[in-house]
Amino acid sequence: MGRKSLKDEKTNIILDAFERCIEMKGLQSTTLDNIAEEAGMARRMIRHYVGNRNDLIDVGVDRILKKFDTAIQEAIERGDQNERFDTAVDYIFSEEFNSLPATKLVAALLPVSLYDSQVQKAIKSLYDSFHLGLDNELEKHLPSTDKSKRLQVAYSVMCLSFGGGWMRNIGFDPKLNEKNKQIALELIRSL
């Protein structure tokens, strides 16, 4: 297997720097100059390899989405095939899930999504993907359930999972999220 292309290598360096800057400063305070300094390259190289700030946000959020999907799939695959659904529920309420770097990046982007339509669209895409992924797993686990009820339960489970994670980020005891998991399981059983 050959060496990665220079473009891929430089793009990854830029995106890593973008993520670190967002974690440290938030999106609004992150500039192309900050990212260039963090990446150890000239600002013009960011424009060359990724594009302008809006392009960078699009590519960066897409990368975060992929990290979420990969982390969730890897966690689900760790469990026995018969326990796939239980493994997924355990994971989305776990410390491991709530302390993912991608989770922190999403948390840093949420306030900006209130007034930046580009970021709002990207975050909505991330949540849509998560919501539909949960619905897909519910459908596999409970194939004869009503789709509208299943989508509502998937939405509620998502809100409980992300809400508990957010509360952890602002200082609440992570063990409190266990109650959210129990509520989620009760919702699932109600299907």
C-alpha angles and dihedrals in degrees: 000000000000131000119280114262118266090241092055091046094049092043090054091049090051094047092048089052091046091054093047091049092050091050092049101037109013123243098281093055094044114099132182087250090057091049093047091051092047090048092047095236141101119278091239088063090062090054090046097050103030111009133231127341093276091051089049091052091049094049093041095051091045088054091050089051090053091049090053092049092047094048092049094046092048091051092048092048090055090070129074113273090245090054097044095116095046090048090052093051092046090050099050089054095043131109088239092059095043093050097049112128088234090057090056091049091053090049089053091051097047098080091049091052089068092073108011110079093196092056091041090055091049094048091046088053090053092050092044089054092049092045094050091044090055090047090050091052091047090051091052091046096043106021098174097055124120109263097223092050090046092051090050092050091047089052092049092047090050091051092049092049098046094037091054090048091051091050089053089054092057095049110276118140108268090221088070087071089069088076089054088054091052091050089049091052090050090052090050092049089052089066 
